[in-house]
């Protein structure tokens, strides 16, 4: 599903001097896989995830998502592809403070120009599936961290993406809440969703079928 | 307090950009308000520069039966008022022009004919010599004059031995008995009347005036008076009403049309109709200052967000709410005082330049100055502004949520939502105020445009008018222009000579009332241009009427392009011996013979022994009296039959503007070397001058409205830009969730548009109210003119959206990666 060839990401430091965040990254992720990316701080894990999520465009190399050659796409085409295929879960949830749970779930659908009736049906379904119907009118600040991340995951998958990217999804949660989220990921993966997560936790990495180790921007190890 | 001051100055030094923006905004607002206040102060607030000027009044007589206002006064009426016990002194004032002769070049001087008590009435004394003897009741014009400081210096080189020197005015000799101080102005309505150069005194009887003046011969244009001490204007008016009723009863034959004598504070007479436009200007510039304050308040609120942590730490260290408020208010006051100082400094530097824009006809123009009361006003405005724009940020700082502000490391706090609401409210207020100003300006511009494009009914293009005046000797027996028969050859010769001048295609003569739209000779027009009439076959009471009357030569109508509708124009051959004829305009014909043909109808002056005058022609109405009015009844008499002493020369053609005054002077003085030639002006300039006050109001309001619009645009830019900064993180999330650039544009513009529309709604309601207040300043435009409202509202929304667009563009370019790491 994902194919990265010789992917590099750098930032200019001065005249013809660059700081490399990712170097010569080559990764293949099959459809339905659950991959964990690990590594110390500054290894380039989150950068890699944001490149996969098409939030970051300043990279070099080749990136194929399914049949699409992302490196050849224009920004608008990348945005369309992202909206069709990818969901993203953030470590800090990034729910919109001024919107209710219901409205937060509705937002990605509105950006995908879904009809109002379809949006209502999908949101209702998601609230039911995540058992948060009773919280639909609450604002993020009225929820616990675990509940907020639950909404974050629901929001990420509501548009039925094929690929779920998660950037340290349990980083701000205590262990029981973290387990709940990881169990949710496992179920989603079992239902066929491809997942790539960044984590510091060996335990959480173990939920995946494969772990990629990054250090100083290089892939140093791959465990299956 | 000293610590607060030091800290505040330090804070302002630390943000020079912010300080500069606030100081410039306040300098513009306070400077502009102070500039207009200095005009209001000089014109409306400051008492007239005469001792106990509150007791000075203008006396104005109306004849309600014929709807005649300011109809003048007769000598017997003056004597009645003088002896009424209501006034210390009453003096008719009669503005005239005179010919100062006896030197190389005869000059025209502005003369005020007054009662001998005039200077006692005003309680002023000459700087050199003396005034008139108030008890001198000798007949005729007293052969003594008082001259102005400017005439003394200009014509006599400031000669210290000026007293008892004689000058010749017309053919008569006058002895100079005094020189008025520099800066002394007569309390007149027009600039001409205020800048009098010579005062002469008379008791208004005896040659050249009638020996036995008649009560119903109101030949004195107006009068001023000093009330008895302790008498209010209302009490005086009440006693005057009783006196007027008694006189009407006693002399009922002289008052067929009623008689009402009104008292008006003399200052009102001088200020005239400039009060409302001036107050409108002050209100407009006040709004600009208020909008500036709102802008600064918004800036300070934004700054307060950035300083929330600093304030929280101060509170945590023990500072009280009052102390924090005091500190912030100190900063605000320092900013506004700096702004005020800068505004006044700019005003002092630009004073001369700015005064050029004030029309010359403006009352008390020479009294406009930056004096202590103006400086006090600037100081008060500075303090008030500082409090207005400082209070909201200070209150917010005082209500800070301590724990949250400390935890958020300066970014936001629980009160940041409230602060945002306050900022949005301020922007709505700012928009509403700006829209009110813009609509007021739009209405004035629309009104002025209509005035400029109105069909005048005459053609002012390529026409020059030049003035001269024939002598009016006190001894009428030596007057060589006493009758029409004596004056006719002079007129004929002048016209013959003018037609030979290079470029002249047509020439005509008339009296000053025949100069279209010339208001500078107001009193002369009252005196010579108004005509009390009675009509043949209408003998019943109320059959008299007062209309505007001009005397012109036959070529006048063609020269000005006035269209003849019926009948005929004057003939050159119609002399004094022929029956008198008149041409009237359509308004006159319709007013007095609504269902008949006016041709052949006869009327005459109410003066004794006046001949019947037959209407021989009817011309189309023209806006010769006022651009705003086309249907004022108008009579034209033949100058060959009805002579005039004050003459206007009209020349049409391809004229050399620079050379024509000298060419005309040469020709006039070739016929009579004692005549002055003055006042050369193109009719297009006269037309332009007649609109000068409307133009001034319009230009000023438009300038203020433009400033307000600019400030409002900056205001919305500031609010939206700040909103984008605060929401960068959120915008990043939205991008990450799939938002397109246009989605973000929609959010940002939508937020701005909501504020704009709420502001516009409030502003439109206020503008409807303001439009009603300024209704009588408008011509041809309704105060709720939908076109003006629509165009201004659209322009306003467009500019506001532009103000939103730039921050929106920034929002569209937010990099989600950067935004998501923002925290």
Contacts between the chains, C-beta under 8 A, distances in Angstrom:
chain1	res1	chain2	res2	distance
A	50	B	816	8.0
A	50	B	817	5.6
A	50	B	820	8.0
A	53	B	736	7.2
A	55	B	735	7.4
A	55	B	736	5.7
A	55	B	816	4.5
A	55	B	817	5.3
A	55	B	820	7.4
A	56	B	817	5.0
A	76	B	740	7.7
A	79	B	738	7.2
A	79	B	740	6.3
A	82	B	738	6.8
A	83	B	738	4.2
A	88	B	736	5.8
A	88	B	737	7.7
A	90	B	733	7.9
A	90	B	736	7.8
A	90	B	820	7.1
A	92	B	823	6.7
A	94	B	733	4.6
A	94	B	736	7.3
A	94	B	820	6.9
A	96	B	730	5.9
A	96	B	733	6.4
A	96	B	734	7.6
A	97	B	730	7.6
A	107	B	734	7.2
A	107	B	737	5.7
A	108	B	737	4.8
A	108	B	738	5.4
A	111	B	734	7.5
A	111	B	737	6.2
A	111	B	738	3.9
A	111	B	739	4.9
A	111	B	740	7.0
A	111	B	743	6.0
A	112	B	738	6.0
A	155	B	737	7.2
A	159	B	738	7.5
